[in-house]
Amino acid sequence: MDVIPAIIIGPILVAYGILVFNGKLLWFLASYKYRFKDETDENYKKKVYRTYGIIFMIIGIVTLIVGLILFSKGIISTKKGFLYSNIK
């Protein structure tokens, strides 16, 4: 995992998760139209939105935390299981 992309992607996933949690932007998922095609129950839709929102927020927060921990230790990139540091 490269650390800089993780630090950039983490907040984006958290922001997207918050928007999905509030009932917006679930169209990004490919199965969205098929899942709610014949659904009339609004409570079920809210439950699904909130579940997807929480999943996106958790993934974004974990990615951001791991990226920040590795960056604070001076590790910029991980390749082949070895941790490379920018300190020489």
N, C-alpha and C positions, 0 to 999 in steps of 0.2 A: 504494500500500500504506500502510495506517495502521500506525504503529509499535507502539502499545500493544497492539492485538490480536495482532500478530506475536509480541510478547514473551510474551503469555499462551498462545497456541496452540502455540508452539514446544516448550516443555517438556511439554505434553500429548501432542504427537505423539511425542516422544522416549520418554516413559513408556509409551505405547501400543505403540511399536515394540519396546521391551524385553519387554513382556508377550507380544507376538506371537512374538518371537524365542525365548522360552522355551516356546512351545507353548500359549499361552492366548489367548483373546479374538479369534480369527480370525473368529468368527461375525459380527463387525461387517460384513464384506464380503458383498455380496449373492450373489456366485457361489460362496461357500464350499460350500454343500450340493451343488451340481451338480458341482463339481470333484472332490470326494472321495466321490461317491455309490457307486461300485463299486471304489474303490481299497483294496487290501489291504496294499500295501507301506508299512510304517511309515517306512522311510528316505526314501521320496519325500515323505511328509507332512512329515517334519522338514525336509527340504530346502526345501519350499515355505514352511513357517512361517518359517524363517530368512531366506529371500529377502525375503518381505514385511516381516519385522521390520527388516531392514537398510534397506529402502527407506523405511519410515516414520521410522526414526531419522535417516537422511540428510536427508530433507525437513524434519524438525523442527529439526535442528541448523543447517541452512542458513537456515531462516526465523528462528531465534533469533539467529544471528550477524548477519544483515542488519538485523534489527530493533534489536539493541543498537548496532550501528555507527551507524545513522541516529539513534537516540535520543541517543547520546553526542555527536554533532555538532550536536544541537539541532533536528533535523528531526523534526517530529511527523507530518506528512502529506505525501503526494505526490499531486498532482492534475494531470492533463493534461500530464505530463512535466516540470512545474516543481517544484522542491523548495522547500517553504515552511518557514521556520524560525520558532521561537517567540521568537527574539531580535529586538528592534525597536530 
